[in-house]
Amino acid sequence: MVEEGNVEACKEAVEEDSEPKGLCYCFWGPIYWFRMLAMETHWSFVFAVVSVYGISQGLGGALARVGTEYYMKDVQKVQPSESQVYSGITSIPWLVKPIWGLLTDVVPILGYRRRPYFILSGLLGLVSMLLISLHSKLHLVFALLALTAGSAGVAIADVTVDACVAQNSISHPSLAADMQSLCTLMSAIGALVGFSISGVFVHLIGPKGVFGLLTIPAALVFSVGIVLAEPHVPNFAYKEVSQKFLDAGKAMWTTLKYPEVWRPCLYMYLSFAVSLNINEGLFYWYTDSKEGPSFSQETIGYIFSIGAVGAVLGAILYQNMLKDHPFRDLLFWIQLFFGLAGMLDLMLVLRINLKFGIPDYLFVVIGEAVTQMIGRLKWMPLLVLSAKLCPSGIEGTFFALLMSIDNVGLLSSSWGGGLLLHLLNVTRTKFQNLWLAILIRNILRLSPLCILFLVPRGDPNSSILPTEMLGTKDETEAEEDKNIELVSLVNSVDGR
């Protein structure tokens, strides 16, 4: 195990080597940063993050979003409120992330805790995407089942790599923000590439063809399970699994009872739930030829790609300027700007931009970039906060629990937005009340400002959990040795 002093020394050495030296820093800086993370964790950890976050969730998620939008609209021909609800249904596997976390923490398969779950997630993605792409027209129920299975594959891979991130955040607390930045940057860059090509592929091969392309990210996740460096756990006592489940459940419940834990959890859920998601209504309006701007498939992809650029800028801004700011102060300004940014959608739907001579495409691009940048700035401190709330030993399970709380909030937001669109009679051809839905959403986006007292003011570089939950140094090291997920580079060299 790499000691904390070595981590700081390595970071200082990298910082000295990678000081800005003109344009060369733009190229060498990220390489030095990747090298530092690979040295302090393991190259397989970095590869897993790039594969899961960058390729599967980033690029694959972008292709899946645009492909699913057009699949529901043009192939299944559903209403925007229905599509909003169906998108929530396909996200259900993300709500049960603690189950995947428990399995990967306490139930090894053939002596491995992580590798089999990467393989399983890859197989789920391969089978489900092939089913949709090869069938001429699936019944809506079977299409939803296939999409949900594909979502389950991505969720299992996500929770497995998150367990590795949480474990490394505990063993290398000074690198917690850097690892979250790596995850976020990979996801944002992958989304940028995916959205840039999504519209073109939807136009050339149709939404079902796009689902066929999604077998490639699934195959890459499968390969992560093959090459991941992980210690073998021989002679595992499977009879103790039920007791381990009970112990993990008790540990999670004990942790959740601390005010330092349940208060930020409540804030995370409410801040997502009240920000109603009405993206399906906006998407149908974007592509409408009468009341909307009638954007083409390629244009929709380019718009989302600019949004991914905004997400990258948000990640870079957080990593370089905001990661050391107190959680509560940072979230106050982010939530305020998030609500104000929603007014751009209102101006667009009311056609105010045309009165100022600003074309629809330019105005949408600006709005998407700003919204995605602010959304990423909101998400990253919550990820760091979540990682710091995880007790040692069940870090994968508890981090999955925290992420499932966020996902329940997003599901509430999606279904609440679908209900709002339905109540306001926003359909495939009627958009008269879309402006009112946007206005209500914007007002609700500001409401989390009233509950910011639930978020700790603490320094993001310090521990948040109560002292009695941290244990002694020897106990922590013993628990880390017992539950280690990845072989560190130093251990690999010493063990040759």
Secondary structure, DSSP 8 states (H G I E B T S, - for coil): ---HHHHHHHHHHHHHHT---TTHHHHHHHHHHHHHHHHHS-HHHHHHHIIIIIIIIIIHHHHHHHHHHHIIIIIS---HHHHHHHHHHHTHHHHTHHHHHHHHHH--BTTBSSHHHHHHHHHHHHHHHHHHHHSSS--HHHHHHHHHHHHHHHHHHHHHHHHHHHHHHHH-GGGHHHHHHHHHHHHHHHHHHHHHHHHHHHHHHHHHHHHHHTHHHHHHHHHHHHH-------S--GGGHHHHHHHHHHHHHHHHTSHHHHHHHHHHHHHHHSS---HHHHHHHHT-SSSS----HHHHHHHHHHHHHHHHHHHHHIIIIITTS-HHHHHHHHHHHHHHHTHHHHHHHTTHHHHTT--HHHHHHHHHHHHHHHHHHHHHHHHHHHHHT--TTSHHHHHHHHHHHHHHHHHHHHHHHHHHHHHTT--SS--TTHHHHHHHHHHHHHGGGGGGGGS--S-TTS--S-HHHH--HHHHHHHHHHT--S--HHHHHHT-
